Amino acid sequence: MSTAELNQTKLDLIAWINRLSDENMIEFLDGLKKSKSKDDWWDDLSENQQKMLRNGMDDIESGNVISSSQFWEELKNG
């Protein structure tokens, strides 16, 4: 994308955001902006949340996973 195209895209986005009235979309965009900050989101998690994520990663590495279709099928029949 050329510099001119990039600048036009930015202007189009600014205009679109200025017209937004959907509070959920505005909150989503604000969260997206914040997610690109220099802060590490990991540090904002509780010890329990970090432990749960580590356990999930351990499950993935050990192959203790099921497919999405299997999950939904079991949920449907459970």
The 8 nearest C-alpha neighbors of each residue, nearest first, counted from 0:
[[1, 4, 5, 2, 3, 6, 8, 7],
 [0, 2, 4, 3, 5, 6, 7, 8],
 [1, 3, 5, 4, 6, 0, 7, 8],
 [2, 4, 6, 1, 5, 7, 0, 8],
 [5, 3, 7, 1, 6, 2, 0, 8],
 [4, 6, 2, 8, 3, 7, 1, 0],
 [5, 7, 9, 3, 8, 4, 2, 10],
 [8, 6, 10, 4, 9, 5, 11, 3],
 [7, 9, 11, 5, 6, 10, 4, 12],
 [8, 10, 12, 6, 7, 11, 13, 5],
 [9, 11, 7, 13, 12, 8, 14, 6],
 [12, 10, 8, 14, 9, 13, 7, 15],
 [11, 13, 15, 9, 10, 14, 16, 8],
 [14, 12, 10, 16, 15, 11, 17, 9],
 [13, 15, 17, 11, 12, 16, 10, 18],
 [14, 16, 12, 18, 17, 13, 11, 19],
 [15, 17, 19, 13, 18, 14, 12, 25],
 [16, 18, 14, 15, 19, 13, 20, 12],
 [19, 17, 15, 16, 14, 20, 13, 21],
 [20, 18, 16, 17, 21, 15, 25, 24],
 [19, 21, 22, 18, 25, 24, 17, 16],
 [22, 20, 24, 23, 19, 25, 26, 18],
 [21, 23, 25, 24, 20, 26, 19, 27],
 [24, 22, 26, 25, 21, 27, 28, 20],
 [23, 25, 27, 21, 26, 22, 28, 19],
 [24, 26, 22, 28, 27, 23, 29, 21],
 [25, 27, 29, 23, 24, 28, 30, 22],
 [28, 26, 24, 30, 25, 29, 23, 31],
 [29, 27, 31, 25, 30, 26, 24, 32],
 [28, 30, 26, 32, 31, 27, 25, 33],
 [31, 29, 33, 27, 28, 32, 34, 26],
 [32, 30, 28, 34, 29, 33, 27, 35],
 [31, 33, 29, 30, 34, 35, 28, 36],
 [32, 34, 30, 36, 35, 31, 29, 28],
 [35, 33, 31, 36, 32, 30, 40, 38],
 [36, 34, 33, 32, 37, 31, 38, 30],
 [37, 35, 33, 38, 34, 32, 39, 40],
 [36, 38, 39, 35, 34, 33, 40, 32],
 [39, 37, 36, 40, 42, 34, 35, 41],
 [38, 40, 41, 42, 37, 43, 36, 34],
 [41, 39, 43, 42, 38, 44, 34, 37],
 [42, 40, 39, 43, 44, 49, 45, 38],
 [41, 43, 40, 44, 39, 45, 38, 49],
 [42, 44, 40, 41, 45, 39, 38, 46],
 [45, 43, 41, 42, 48, 49, 46, 40],
 [44, 46, 48, 47, 49, 43, 42, 50],
 [45, 47, 49, 48, 50, 44, 51, 42],
 [46, 48, 50, 45, 49, 51, 44, 52],
 [49, 47, 51, 45, 50, 46, 44, 52],
 [50, 48, 46, 52, 47, 51, 53, 44],
 [49, 51, 47, 53, 48, 52, 46, 54],
 [52, 50, 54, 48, 49, 53, 47, 55],
 [53, 51, 55, 49, 54, 50, 56, 48],
 [52, 54, 50, 56, 55, 51, 57, 49],
 [55, 53, 57, 51, 52, 56, 50, 58],
 [56, 54, 52, 58, 57, 53, 51, 59],
 [55, 57, 59, 53, 58, 54, 60, 52],
 [56, 58, 54, 60, 55, 59, 61, 53],
 [59, 57, 63, 55, 61, 56, 60, 62],
 [60, 58, 56, 62, 57, 61, 63, 64],
 [59, 61, 57, 62, 58, 56, 63, 55],
 [62, 60, 58, 59, 63, 57, 64, 56],
 [63, 61, 59, 60, 64, 58, 57, 65],
 [62, 64, 58, 61, 59, 65, 60, 57],
 [65, 63, 62, 59, 58, 66, 61, 60],
 [66, 64, 69, 70, 67, 63, 68, 62],
 [67, 65, 69, 68, 70, 64, 71, 72],
 [66, 68, 70, 69, 71, 65, 72, 64],
 [69, 67, 71, 70, 66, 72, 65, 73],
 [68, 70, 72, 66, 67, 71, 73, 65],
 [71, 69, 67, 73, 68, 72, 74, 66],
 [72, 70, 74, 68, 73, 69, 75, 67],
 [71, 73, 69, 75, 74, 70, 68, 76],
 [74, 72, 76, 70, 75, 71, 77, 69],
 [75, 73, 71, 77, 72, 76, 70, 69],
 [74, 76, 72, 73, 77, 71, 70, 69],
 [75, 77, 73, 74, 72, 71, 70, 69],
 [76, 74, 73, 75, 72, 71, 70, 69]]
